[in-house]
Amino acid sequence: MPTYAVLGATGTTGSEITRLLLPRPDVHIKVYARSREKLLNAVPELEAAKNAQTFIGLLSDVANMTACLRDANVIFMAVGTNSNKPGTRVTQDTSETLAASLKALRLEKAATGYRPPTLVFLASAMTASWTREHQPWLANRFVYNAGYFIYSDHVASFAYLDKEVPWLPLIKASPGALVEDVASGFRLEPHGRSSETCSYKDLAAAMILMVEDGERDWVGMDPGVFSLGKPRRDLLVLDKLPFHLIPGNVVTWLPWTYRLLRKIRLIQ
Ligand SMILES: NC(=O)c1ccc[n+]([C@@H]2O[C@H](COP(=O)([O-])OP(=O)(O)OC[C@H]3O[C@@H](n4cnc5c(N)ncnc54)[C@H](OP(=O)(O)O)[C@@H]3O)[C@@H](O)[C@H]2O)c1
């Protein structure tokens, strides 16, 4: 039975992934979070689950993370932030702990042969090759800069993982804007070609498919999630444009405005 680890299960994507996996008798689940209370609030089904173990600790706790990742075949890394906070290092910090843990496990299993888990990293269409190549340059810069500190964190994490654990199979899940909506069906697209919006439920199912797709191996790729339904656009148009893209750009160019814009709720 494969073991799937979920990091960031208190978050919207991570809790959706966990909820999809819990009813499955064919997988064992290991969930890592920093607060048990928040975790059980996000996924109450975990309390009675027979096929799941929880690990509570900081993202910097290498020993705890190593215990969580021992025997894992897949890691869903849904840790991250939607806030364009200057100096964001959430995924870099997680990657550092992951790399230290996986190196320790590799040493531990050196005699018997170590097979590293596949890491499915929740990234974004904004760091994917298709978006860079097909979006008009100015539009691309404007949207990228609205989340500059978030995307830079991802890009630095990819470079770090590539340098420290080049033997780790990596899939960069690269969805478009995420919205709270029903699952409407999706297809995976190479090179991060994603629909503008995607529901969190479809993203969770897509991240699982990335490691279970019998027709294609997505390792080493940055698959996009193309929604087959019509996920809500109102968040994109009403929320993301005035309340995210413009203030996000302001923060990128003038980082000292972050606290003020957050205080007056112009950014997350
Ligand atoms: N929003 C979009 O439109 C969009 C589009 C494409 C890609 N993305 C990517 O999706 C990711 C966000 O996913 P989401 O919306 O599911 O996130 P979310 O609901 O905000 O959840 C984030 C998760 O990360 C954990 N986390 C954050 N900072 C942490 C820290 N310093 N230490 C420990 N844990 C920490 C949170 O734990 P706690 O609950 O303990 O805080 C939570 O489990 C980002 O990387 C973003 O770039 C977003």
The ligand as an SDF file (V2000), in Angstrom:
LIG
                    3D

 48 52  0  0  0  0  0  0  0  0999 V2000
   -4.6030   31.7230   -4.6100 N   0  0  0  0  0  0  0  0  0  0  0  0
   -4.4020   31.4810   -5.8780 C   0  0  0  0  0  0  0  0  0  0  0  0
   -5.1410   31.9650   -6.7560 O   0  0  0  0  0  0  0  0  0  0  0  0
   -3.2360   30.6020   -6.2840 C   0  0  0  0  0  0  0  0  0  0  0  0
   -3.0640   30.2870   -7.6350 C   0  0  0  0  0  0  0  0  0  0  0  0
   -2.0170   29.4250   -7.9950 C   0  0  0  0  0  0  0  0  0  0  0  0
   -1.1510   28.9450   -7.0210 C   0  0  0  0  0  0  0  0  0  0  0  0
   -1.3400   29.3000   -5.7200 N   0  0  0  0  0  0  0  0  0  0  0  0
   -0.4030   28.8130   -4.7100 C   0  0  0  0  0  0  0  0  0  0  0  0
   -1.0930   28.0660   -3.7260 O   0  0  0  0  0  0  0  0  0  0  0  0
   -0.3970   28.2020   -2.4910 C   0  0  0  0  0  0  0  0  0  0  0  0
   -1.3850   28.5070   -1.4020 C   0  0  0  0  0  0  0  0  0  0  0  0
   -2.3080   27.4310   -1.3210 O   0  0  0  0  0  0  0  0  0  0  0  0
   -3.6320   27.5430   -0.4280 P   0  0  0  0  0  0  0  0  0  0  0  0
   -4.4840   28.6420   -0.9370 O   0  0  0  0  0  0  0  0  0  0  0  0
   -4.1930   26.1750   -0.2940 O   0  0  0  0  0  0  0  0  0  0  0  0
   -2.9710   28.0310    0.9490 O   0  0  0  0  0  0  0  0  0  0  0  0
   -3.6230   28.2600    2.3670 P   0  0  0  0  0  0  0  0  0  0  0  0
   -5.0420   27.8500    2.4080 O   0  0  0  0  0  0  0  0  0  0  0  0
   -3.2610   29.6460    2.7940 O   0  0  0  0  0  0  0  0  0  0  0  0
   -2.7880   27.2160    3.2490 O   0  0  0  0  0  0  0  0  0  0  0  0
   -1.4190   27.3780    3.4110 C   0  0  0  0  0  0  0  0  0  0  0  0
   -0.8450   26.2030    4.1950 C   0  0  0  0  0  0  0  0  0  0  0  0
    0.5480   26.4690    4.4000 O   0  0  0  0  0  0  0  0  0  0  0  0
    0.8200   26.4830    5.8000 C   0  0  0  0  0  0  0  0  0  0  0  0
    1.7810   27.5310    6.1390 N   0  0  0  0  0  0  0  0  0  0  0  0
    1.8440   28.7850    5.6360 C   0  0  0  0  0  0  0  0  0  0  0  0
    2.8590   29.4540    6.2210 N   0  0  0  0  0  0  0  0  0  0  0  0
    3.4400   28.6050    7.1050 C   0  0  0  0  0  0  0  0  0  0  0  0
    4.5290   28.6960    8.0000 C   0  0  0  0  0  0  0  0  0  0  0  0
    5.2690   29.8150    8.1010 N   0  0  0  0  0  0  0  0  0  0  0  0
    4.8310   27.6150    8.7760 N   0  0  0  0  0  0  0  0  0  0  0  0
    4.0980   26.4990    8.6770 C   0  0  0  0  0  0  0  0  0  0  0  0
    3.0600   26.3360    7.8410 N   0  0  0  0  0  0  0  0  0  0  0  0
    2.7340   27.3770    7.0650 C   0  0  0  0  0  0  0  0  0  0  0  0
   -0.5030   26.8040    6.4800 C   0  0  0  0  0  0  0  0  0  0  0  0
   -0.4260   26.3090    7.8150 O   0  0  0  0  0  0  0  0  0  0  0  0
   -1.2680   27.0420    8.9930 P   0  0  0  0  0  0  0  0  0  0  0  0
   -2.6940   26.6660    8.7380 O   0  0  0  0  0  0  0  0  0  0  0  0
   -0.7090   26.4540   10.2250 O   0  0  0  0  0  0  0  0  0  0  0  0
   -1.0390   28.5150    8.8530 O   0  0  0  0  0  0  0  0  0  0  0  0
   -1.4760   26.0400    5.5750 C   0  0  0  0  0  0  0  0  0  0  0  0
   -1.5010   24.6730    5.9030 O   0  0  0  0  0  0  0  0  0  0  0  0
    0.6520   29.3050   -2.6650 C   0  0  0  0  0  0  0  0  0  0  0  0
    1.9380   28.7240   -2.7920 O   0  0  0  0  0  0  0  0  0  0  0  0
    0.2310   29.9730   -3.9600 C   0  0  0  0  0  0  0  0  0  0  0  0
    1.3070   30.4910   -4.6820 O   0  0  0  0  0  0  0  0  0  0  0  0
   -2.3620   30.1140   -5.3260 C   0  0  0  0  0  0  0  0  0  0  0  0
  1  2  1  0
  2  3  2  0
  2  4  1  0
  4  5  1  0
  4 48  2  0
  5  6  2  0
  6  7  1  0
  7  8  2  0
  8  9  1  0
  8 48  1  0
  9 10  1  0
  9 46  1  0
 10 11  1  0
 11 12  1  0
 11 44  1  0
 12 13  1  0
 13 14  1  0
 14 15  2  0
 14 16  1  0
 14 17  1  0
 17 18  1  0
 18 19  2  0
 18 20  1  0
 18 21  1  0
 21 22  1  0
 22 23  1  0
 23 24  1  0
 23 42  1  0
 24 25  1  0
 25 26  1  0
 25 36  1  0
 26 27  1  0
 26 35  1  0
 27 28  2  0
 28 29  1  0
 29 30  1  0
 29 35  2  0
 30 31  1  0
 30 32  2  0
 32 33  1  0
 33 34  2  0
 34 35  1  0
 36 37  1  0
 36 42  1  0
 37 38  1  0
 38 39  2  0
 38 40  1  0
 38 41  1  0
 42 43  1  0
 44 45  1  0
 44 46  1  0
 46 47  1  0
M  CHG  2   8   1  16  -1
M  END
$$$$
